[in-house]
């Protein structure tokens, strides 16, 4: 048996196998972020002629990018940008016979009495003409971590934390649609339009137009993390896995934000 070769291999693994620096990409889901379903409910000042509902989701899918520096004494530094998202449906319900409802505002109406108008966002310049609304959460993390060495194993566990900047979209909900109605028609003037046979479609287009112009909510929070990087000596490729706990940040009132995100990926490391 070639003992020199064995000792050389052991010595190679015993040397620091971490990288000077690296860059990579990863899969980045968030567990626990939810949107509750909103059942059909009448918009105010429409006498039951217009109703709104939206669907739900649980958890966000996503991806991200990371750059890290391991050569600093005592600590490592990493910067991460993640994008997470989920789809939900949003629907405007227009009364098929609005005159009857205006005559009898207390009438109890079934779903069959309404025309269902899905609210879809037009995505110009993409392969898809329209899509259901999306909830999108983006964050940029700057982390400082304390690494640990495990002799004879080419892995680098670490714990740490840092600063997070959040950007989140709004939820297309009943309050938003009512805001569009009030802005476009006035809170009382809308009654004059309710008997138009195509008023539901007109309002749906206005809601979509307003939604496309809505901006992102920006906020600042912190995060804690634990993770591990794996890199064989000499080979300029590394893999990593992180779990992060986010604290703080502002979200739409309809969103129940999950605190835990995961990052599993790899990249180039020198």
Short mmCIF file of the C-alpha atoms (twelve columns), coordinates in Angstrom:
data_MODEL
# 
_entry.id   MODEL 
# 
loop_
_atom_site.group_PDB 
_atom_site.id 
_atom_site.type_symbol 
_atom_site.label_atom_id 
_atom_site.label_alt_id 
_atom_site.label_comp_id 
_atom_site.label_asym_id 
_atom_site.label_seq_id 
_atom_site.Cartn_x 
_atom_site.Cartn_y 
_atom_site.Cartn_z 
_atom_site.pdbx_PDB_model_num 
ATOM 1   C CA . UNK A 1   0.000   0.000  0.000   1 
ATOM 2   C CA . UNK A 2   1.348   3.438  -0.903  1 
ATOM 3   C CA . UNK A 3   1.348   5.151  2.495   1 
ATOM 4   C CA . UNK A 4   2.905   8.284  1.057   1 
ATOM 5   C CA . UNK A 5   -0.118  8.718  -1.206  1 
ATOM 6   C CA . UNK A 6   -2.512  8.205  1.717   1 
ATOM 7   C CA . UNK A 7   -0.695  10.706 3.904   1 
ATOM 8   C CA . UNK A 8   -0.566  13.198 1.030   1 
ATOM 9   C CA . UNK A 9   -4.323  12.907 0.481   1 
ATOM 10  C CA . UNK A 10  -4.976  13.323 4.202   1 
ATOM 11  C CA . UNK A 11  -2.736  16.345 4.323   1 
ATOM 12  C CA . UNK A 12  -4.545  17.867 1.348   1 
ATOM 13  C CA . UNK A 13  -7.900  17.461 3.045   1 
ATOM 14  C CA . UNK A 14  -6.498  18.757 6.289   1 
ATOM 15  C CA . UNK A 15  -5.476  22.012 4.651   1 
ATOM 16  C CA . UNK A 16  -7.985  24.814 4.427   1 
ATOM 17  C CA . UNK A 17  -10.374 23.894 1.631   1 
ATOM 18  C CA . UNK A 18  -12.381 27.096 1.781   1 
ATOM 19  C CA . UNK A 19  -12.247 29.591 -1.055  1 
ATOM 20  C CA . UNK A 20  -10.745 33.032 -1.137  1 
ATOM 21  C CA . UNK A 21  -14.006 34.234 -2.687  1 
ATOM 22  C CA . UNK A 22  -16.901 32.841 -4.677  1 
ATOM 23  C CA . UNK A 23  -20.066 33.613 -6.585  1 
ATOM 24  C CA . UNK A 24  -23.077 31.379 -7.219  1 
ATOM 25  C CA . UNK A 25  -26.784 30.899 -7.676  1 
ATOM 26  C CA . UNK A 26  -29.355 28.997 -5.643  1 
ATOM 27  C CA . UNK A 27  -32.905 27.793 -5.173  1 
ATOM 28  C CA . UNK A 28  -34.512 29.953 -2.463  1 
ATOM 29  C CA . UNK A 29  -38.024 29.049 -1.232  1 
ATOM 30  C CA . UNK A 30  -39.686 30.703 1.776   1 
ATOM 31  C CA . UNK A 31  -41.752 28.536 4.108   1 
ATOM 32  C CA . UNK A 32  -44.843 29.835 5.864   1 
ATOM 33  C CA . UNK A 33  -45.711 32.960 3.864   1 
ATOM 34  C CA . UNK A 34  -49.440 32.772 3.167   1 
ATOM 35  C CA . UNK A 35  -52.323 34.701 1.657   1 
ATOM 36  C CA . UNK A 36  -55.792 33.755 2.908   1 
ATOM 37  C CA . UNK A 37  -58.621 33.302 0.454   1 
ATOM 38  C CA . UNK A 38  -61.168 36.138 0.236   1 
ATOM 39  C CA . UNK A 39  -64.664 34.951 -0.680  1 
ATOM 40  C CA . UNK A 40  -67.068 36.975 -2.809  1 
ATOM 41  C CA . UNK A 41  -67.984 40.253 -1.138  1 
ATOM 42  C CA . UNK A 42  -69.844 43.271 -2.483  1 
ATOM 43  C CA . UNK A 43  -67.940 46.442 -3.217  1 
ATOM 44  C CA . UNK A 44  -69.228 49.427 -1.281  1 
ATOM 45  C CA . UNK A 45  -71.627 51.831 -3.016  1 
ATOM 46  C CA . UNK A 46  -72.479 49.268 -5.723  1 
ATOM 47  C CA . UNK A 47  -75.720 47.918 -4.188  1 
ATOM 48  C CA . UNK A 48  -74.489 44.365 -4.661  1 
ATOM 49  C CA . UNK A 49  -74.003 44.744 -8.412  1 
ATOM 50  C CA . UNK A 50  -70.235 44.288 -8.169  1 
ATOM 51  C CA . UNK A 51  -68.396 41.818 -6.010  1 
ATOM 52  C CA . UNK A 52  -64.764 40.833 -5.616  1 
ATOM 53  C CA . UNK A 53  -62.853 37.730 -4.499  1 
ATOM 54  C CA . UNK A 54  -59.302 36.450 -4.595  1 
ATOM 55  C CA . UNK A 55  -57.575 33.118 -4.090  1 
ATOM 56  C CA . UNK A 56  -54.856 32.046 -1.682  1 
ATOM 57  C CA . UNK A 57  -51.340 30.652 -1.625  1 
ATOM 58  C CA . UNK A 58  -49.007 29.056 0.882   1 
ATOM 59  C CA . UNK A 59  -45.243 29.406 0.602   1 
ATOM 60  C CA . UNK A 60  -43.134 31.201 -1.989  1 
ATOM 61  C CA . UNK A 61  -40.871 29.736 -4.634  1 
ATOM 62  C CA . UNK A 62  -37.758 31.602 -5.625  1 
ATOM 63  C CA . UNK A 63  -34.157 31.864 -6.671  1 
ATOM 64  C CA . UNK A 64  -31.201 34.045 -5.842  1 
ATOM 65  C CA . UNK A 65  -27.550 34.912 -6.246  1 
ATOM 66  C CA . UNK A 66  -24.735 35.071 -3.744  1 
ATOM 67  C CA . UNK A 67  -21.165 36.364 -3.507  1 
ATOM 68  C CA . UNK A 68  -18.897 35.587 -0.576  1 
ATOM 69  C CA . UNK A 69  -15.423 36.298 0.773   1 
ATOM 70  C CA . UNK A 70  -13.679 33.718 2.983   1 
ATOM 71  C CA . UNK A 71  -10.165 35.112 3.165   1 
ATOM 72  C CA . UNK A 72  -10.838 37.680 5.912   1 
ATOM 73  C CA . UNK A 73  -9.467  36.893 9.379   1 
ATOM 74  C CA . UNK A 74  -11.956 35.523 11.926  1 
ATOM 75  C CA . UNK A 75  -15.143 36.159 9.882   1 
ATOM 76  C CA . UNK A 76  -16.605 35.631 6.420   1 
ATOM 77  C CA . UNK A 77  -18.782 38.107 4.516   1 
ATOM 78  C CA . UNK A 78  -21.512 37.288 2.006   1 
ATOM 79  C CA . UNK A 79  -24.001 39.324 -0.016  1 
ATOM 80  C CA . UNK A 80  -27.241 37.773 -1.295  1 
ATOM 81  C CA . UNK A 81  -30.124 38.862 -3.504  1 
ATOM 82  C CA . UNK A 82  -33.272 36.708 -3.570  1 
ATOM 83  C CA . UNK A 83  -36.542 36.885 -5.498  1 
ATOM 84  C CA . UNK A 84  -39.536 34.883 -4.251  1 
ATOM 85  C CA . UNK A 85  -43.020 34.774 -5.726  1 
ATOM 86  C CA . UNK A 86  -46.442 33.114 -5.752  1 
ATOM 87  C CA . UNK A 87  -49.551 33.362 -7.936  1 
ATOM 88  C CA . UNK A 88  -53.156 33.861 -6.875  1 
ATOM 89  C CA . UNK A 89  -56.370 34.504 -8.762  1 
ATOM 90  C CA . UNK A 90  -58.427 37.686 -8.442  1 
ATOM 91  C CA . UNK A 91  -61.959 37.991 -9.797  1 
ATOM 92  C CA . UNK A 92  -64.502 40.739 -10.310 1 
ATOM 93  C CA . UNK A 93  -68.119 39.574 -10.288 1 
ATOM 94  C CA . UNK A 94  -70.602 41.723 -12.282 1 
ATOM 95  C CA . UNK A 95  -74.345 41.284 -11.789 1 
ATOM 96  C CA . UNK A 96  -75.990 39.974 -14.963 1 
ATOM 97  C CA . UNK A 97  -79.171 41.927 -14.264 1 
ATOM 98  C CA . UNK A 98  -78.135 45.065 -12.367 1 
ATOM 99  C CA . UNK A 99  -81.509 46.779 -12.722 1 
ATOM 100 C CA . UNK A 100 -83.172 44.088 -10.613 1 
ATOM 101 C CA . UNK A 101 -80.572 44.438 -7.895  1 
ATOM 102 C CA . UNK A 102 -80.869 48.218 -7.791  1 
ATOM 103 C CA . UNK A 103 -84.623 47.838 -7.403  1 
ATOM 104 C CA . UNK A 104 -84.169 45.277 -4.631  1 
ATOM 105 C CA . UNK A 105 -80.806 45.927 -2.900  1 
ATOM 106 C CA . UNK A 106 -81.451 43.270 -0.257  1 
ATOM 107 C CA . UNK A 107 -81.804 40.417 -2.779  1 
ATOM 108 C CA . UNK A 108 -79.671 37.373 -1.976  1 
ATOM 109 C CA . UNK A 109 -77.787 36.504 -5.139  1 
ATOM 110 C CA . UNK A 110 -76.048 33.264 -6.097  1 
ATOM 111 C CA . UNK A 111 -72.820 32.957 -8.049  1 
ATOM 112 C CA . UNK A 112 -74.879 32.104 -11.144 1 
ATOM 113 C CA . UNK A 113 -76.378 35.607 -11.038 1 
ATOM 114 C CA . UNK A 114 -72.951 37.137 -11.740 1 
ATOM 115 C CA . UNK A 115 -70.597 37.235 -14.652 1 
ATOM 116 C CA . UNK A 116 -67.106 36.155 -13.608 1 
ATOM 117 C CA . UNK A 117 -64.369 38.497 -14.856 1 
ATOM 118 C CA . UNK A 118 -60.818 37.280 -14.038 1 
ATOM 119 C CA . UNK A 119 -58.368 40.092 -13.364 1 
ATOM 120 C CA . UNK A 120 -55.243 39.318 -15.367 1 
ATOM 121 C CA . UNK A 121 -52.145 41.462 -15.717 1 
ATOM 122 C CA . UNK A 122 -50.887 41.927 -19.262 1 
ATOM 123 C CA . UNK A 123 -47.199 41.141 -19.518 1 
ATOM 124 C CA . UNK A 124 -45.874 43.055 -22.486 1 
ATOM 125 C CA . UNK A 125 -42.740 41.753 -24.166 1 
ATOM 126 C CA . UNK A 126 -42.960 38.255 -22.700 1 
ATOM 127 C CA . UNK A 127 -44.036 34.910 -24.179 1 
ATOM 128 C CA . UNK A 128 -47.242 35.084 -22.106 1 
ATOM 129 C CA . UNK A 129 -49.992 37.503 -23.060 1 
ATOM 130 C CA . UNK A 130 -51.633 37.621 -19.610 1 
ATOM 131 C CA . UNK A 131 -51.078 36.162 -16.166 1 
ATOM 132 C CA . UNK A 132 -52.859 35.947 -12.838 1 
ATOM 133 C CA . UNK A 133 -51.650 38.430 -10.199 1 
ATOM 134 C CA . UNK A 134 -48.309 37.683 -8.581  1 
ATOM 135 C CA . UNK A 135 -47.095 38.398 -5.092  1 
ATOM 136 C CA . UNK A 136 -43.361 39.106 -5.301  1 
ATOM 137 C CA . UNK A 137 -40.931 39.488 -2.438  1 
ATOM 138 C CA . UNK A 138 -37.330 40.575 -3.026  1 
ATOM 139 C CA . UNK A 139 -34.571 41.020 -0.487  1 
ATOM 140 C CA . UNK A 140 -30.918 41.976 -0.378  1 
ATOM 141 C CA . UNK A 141 -28.882 40.565 2.523   1 
ATOM 142 C CA . UNK A 142 -25.458 41.580 3.797   1 
ATOM 143 C CA . UNK A 143 -24.221 38.955 6.265   1 
ATOM 144 C CA . UNK A 144 -21.224 38.530 8.539   1 
ATOM 145 C CA . UNK A 145 -20.602 34.937 9.655   1 
ATOM 146 C CA . UNK A 146 -18.304 33.064 11.999  1 
ATOM 147 C CA . UNK A 147 -16.898 29.951 10.277  1 
ATOM 148 C CA . UNK A 148 -15.826 26.698 11.902  1 
ATOM 149 C CA . UNK A 149 -13.285 24.186 10.604  1 
ATOM 150 C CA . UNK A 150 -13.747 20.420 10.663  1 
ATOM 151 C CA . UNK A 151 -10.398 18.596 10.242  1 
ATOM 152 C CA . UNK A 152 -10.167 16.155 7.311   1 
ATOM 153 C CA . UNK A 153 -13.548 17.278 5.919   1 
ATOM 154 C CA . UNK A 154 -13.831 19.796 3.063   1 
ATOM 155 C CA . UNK A 155 -16.833 21.588 4.585   1 
ATOM 156 C CA . UNK A 156 -17.121 24.964 6.267   1 
ATOM 157 C CA . UNK A 157 -20.085 25.438 8.634   1 
ATOM 158 C CA . UNK A 158 -20.888 28.928 9.864   1 
ATOM 159 C CA . UNK A 159 -23.424 31.009 11.788  1 
ATOM 160 C CA . UNK A 160 -24.086 34.718 11.665  1 
ATOM 161 C CA . UNK A 161 -26.503 37.442 10.708  1 
ATOM 162 C CA . UNK A 162 -26.837 40.832 9.149   1 
ATOM 163 C CA . UNK A 163 -28.947 43.513 7.524   1 
ATOM 164 C CA . UNK A 164 -31.805 42.934 5.068   1 
ATOM 165 C CA . UNK A 165 -33.540 45.326 2.675   1 
ATOM 166 C CA . UNK A 166 -37.018 44.121 1.612   1 
ATOM 167 C CA . UNK A 167 -39.077 45.033 -1.462  1 
ATOM 168 C CA . UNK A 168 -42.642 43.646 -1.596  1 
ATOM 169 C CA . UNK A 169 -45.573 44.024 -3.955  1 
ATOM 170 C CA . UNK A 170 -49.134 44.747 -2.851  1 
ATOM 171 C CA . UNK A 171 -52.054 42.302 -2.829  1 
ATOM 172 C CA . UNK A 172 -54.843 42.938 -5.311  1 
ATOM 173 C CA . UNK A 173 -57.669 42.899 -2.749  1 
ATOM 174 C CA . UNK A 174 -61.137 44.362 -2.216  1 
ATOM 175 C CA . UNK A 175 -59.782 47.557 -0.645  1 
ATOM 176 C CA . UNK A 176 -57.603 48.193 -3.704  1 
ATOM 177 C CA . UNK A 177 -60.532 47.701 -6.106  1 
ATOM 178 C CA . UNK A 178 -62.692 50.054 -4.028  1 
ATOM 179 C CA . UNK A 179 -59.890 52.637 -4.159  1 
ATOM 180 C CA . UNK A 180 -59.884 52.353 -7.966  1 
ATOM 181 C CA . UNK A 181 -63.677 52.771 -8.054  1 
ATOM 182 C CA . UNK A 182 -63.558 55.862 -5.837  1 
ATOM 183 C CA . UNK A 183 -60.711 57.421 -7.816  1 
ATOM 184 C CA . UNK A 184 -62.154 56.702 -11.262 1 
ATOM 185 C CA . UNK A 185 -65.858 57.301 -10.633 1 
ATOM 186 C CA . UNK A 186 -66.303 58.838 -7.206  1 
ATOM 187 C CA . UNK A 187 -67.765 56.964 -4.268  1 
ATOM 188 C CA . UNK A 188 -71.364 57.834 -5.184  1 
ATOM 189 C CA . UNK A 189 -71.211 58.611 -8.907  1 
ATOM 190 C CA . UNK A 190 -70.514 54.964 -9.699  1 
ATOM 191 C CA . UNK A 191 -74.213 54.168 -9.247  1 
ATOM 192 C CA . UNK A 192 -74.896 55.973 -12.532 1 
ATOM 193 C CA . UNK A 193 -72.723 53.400 -14.379 1 
ATOM 194 C CA . UNK A 194 -73.921 50.203 -12.742 1 
ATOM 195 C CA . UNK A 195 -76.653 49.492 -15.284 1 
ATOM 196 C CA . UNK A 196 -74.198 49.552 -18.223 1 
ATOM 197 C CA . UNK A 197 -74.051 46.040 -19.636 1 
ATOM 198 C CA . UNK A 198 -70.262 46.136 -20.036 1 
ATOM 199 C CA . UNK A 199 -69.407 48.139 -16.939 1 
ATOM 200 C CA . UNK A 200 -67.820 45.118 -15.237 1 
ATOM 201 C CA . UNK A 201 -65.314 44.698 -18.078 1 
ATOM 202 C CA . UNK A 202 -64.541 48.438 -18.088 1 
ATOM 203 C CA . UNK A 203 -63.874 48.440 -14.352 1 
ATOM 204 C CA . UNK A 204 -61.715 45.311 -14.642 1 
ATOM 205 C CA . UNK A 205 -59.515 47.063 -17.203 1 
ATOM 206 C CA . UNK A 206 -59.148 50.079 -14.916 1 
ATOM 207 C CA . UNK A 207 -58.188 47.860 -11.981 1 
ATOM 208 C CA . UNK A 208 -55.527 46.137 -14.088 1 
ATOM 209 C CA . UNK A 209 -54.169 49.506 -15.289 1 
ATOM 210 C CA . UNK A 210 -53.953 50.806 -11.720 1 
ATOM 211 C CA . UNK A 211 -52.296 47.568 -10.575 1 
ATOM 212 C CA . UNK A 212 -49.566 47.859 -13.205 1 
ATOM 213 C CA . UNK A 213 -48.679 51.318 -11.878 1 
ATOM 214 C CA . UNK A 214 -48.492 50.269 -8.245  1 
ATOM 215 C CA . UNK A 215 -44.991 50.401 -6.784  1 
ATOM 216 C CA . UNK A 216 -43.024 48.294 -4.314  1 
ATOM 217 C CA . UNK A 217 -42.978 48.675 -0.545  1 
ATOM 218 C CA . UNK A 218 -39.419 49.059 0.761   1 
ATOM 219 C CA . UNK A 219 -38.404 48.291 4.341   1 
ATOM 220 C CA . UNK A 220 -35.384 47.273 6.410   1 
ATOM 221 C CA . UNK A 221 -34.965 44.341 8.785   1 
ATOM 222 C CA . UNK A 222 -32.367 41.907 10.043  1 
ATOM 223 C CA . UNK A 223 -31.692 38.203 9.632   1 
ATOM 224 C CA . UNK A 224 -29.967 35.326 11.374  1 
ATOM 225 C CA . UNK A 225 -28.433 32.475 9.423   1 
ATOM 226 C CA . UNK A 226 -26.745 29.118 9.709   1 
ATOM 227 C CA . UNK A 227 -25.169 27.299 6.808   1 
ATOM 228 C CA . UNK A 228 -22.402 25.241 5.342   1 
ATOM 229 C CA . UNK A 229 -20.186 25.442 2.254   1 
ATOM 230 C CA . UNK A 230 -18.543 22.463 0.607   1 
ATOM 231 C CA . UNK A 231 -15.488 22.760 -1.594  1 
ATOM 232 C CA . UNK A 232 -12.856 20.206 -2.558  1 
ATOM 233 C CA . UNK A 233 -9.291  21.508 -2.650  1 
ATOM 234 C CA . UNK A 234 -7.998  22.812 -5.986  1 
ATOM 235 C CA . UNK A 235 -11.345 22.335 -7.802  1 
ATOM 236 C CA . UNK A 236 -12.879 25.840 -8.306  1 
ATOM 237 C CA . UNK A 237 -16.459 24.762 -7.596  1 
ATOM 238 C CA . UNK A 238 -18.346 25.076 -4.303  1 
ATOM 239 C CA . UNK A 239 -21.794 24.104 -3.024  1 
ATOM 240 C CA . UNK A 240 -23.650 25.699 -0.144  1 
ATOM 241 C CA . UNK A 241 -26.842 25.504 1.903   1 
ATOM 242 C CA . UNK A 242 -28.256 28.178 4.212   1 
ATOM 243 C CA . UNK A 243 -31.291 28.599 6.422   1 
ATOM 244 C CA . UNK A 244 -32.234 32.184 7.310   1 
ATOM 245 C CA . UNK A 245 -34.614 33.629 9.860   1 
ATOM 246 C CA . UNK A 246 -35.900 37.089 8.913   1 
ATOM 247 C CA . UNK A 247 -36.937 39.596 11.573  1 
ATOM 248 C CA . UNK A 248 -38.694 42.866 10.753  1 
ATOM 249 C CA . UNK A 249 -39.750 44.238 7.382   1 
ATOM 250 C CA . UNK A 250 -43.094 45.622 6.192   1 
ATOM 251 C CA . UNK A 251 -45.619 43.499 4.276   1 
ATOM 252 C CA . UNK A 252 -49.091 43.953 2.844   1 
ATOM 253 C CA . UNK A 253 -51.701 43.620 5.585   1 
ATOM 254 C CA . UNK A 254 -53.173 40.555 3.854   1 
ATOM 255 C CA . UNK A 255 -49.845 38.706 3.913   1 
ATOM 256 C CA . UNK A 256 -48.860 36.452 6.804   1 
ATOM 257 C CA . UNK A 257 -45.087 36.549 6.331   1 
ATOM 258 C CA . UNK A 258 -43.028 33.427 6.929   1 
ATOM 259 C CA . UNK A 259 -39.762 33.981 8.753   1 
ATOM 260 C CA . UNK A 260 -37.674 31.144 7.333   1 
ATOM 261 C CA . UNK A 261 -35.987 30.989 3.935   1 
ATOM 262 C CA . UNK A 262 -33.683 28.358 2.491   1 
ATOM 263 C CA . UNK A 263 -30.842 28.690 -0.004  1 
ATOM 264 C CA . UNK A 264 -29.426 25.627 -1.762  1 
ATOM 265 C CA . UNK A 265 -26.989 26.112 -4.614  1 
ATOM 266 C CA . UNK A 266 -23.448 26.369 -5.824  1 
ATOM 267 C CA . UNK A 267 -21.032 28.280 -7.978  1 
ATOM 268 C CA . UNK A 268 -17.448 29.144 -8.764  1 
ATOM 269 C CA . UNK A 269 -14.935 29.611 -5.972  1 
ATOM 270 C CA . UNK A 270 -11.251 30.526 -6.144  1 
# 
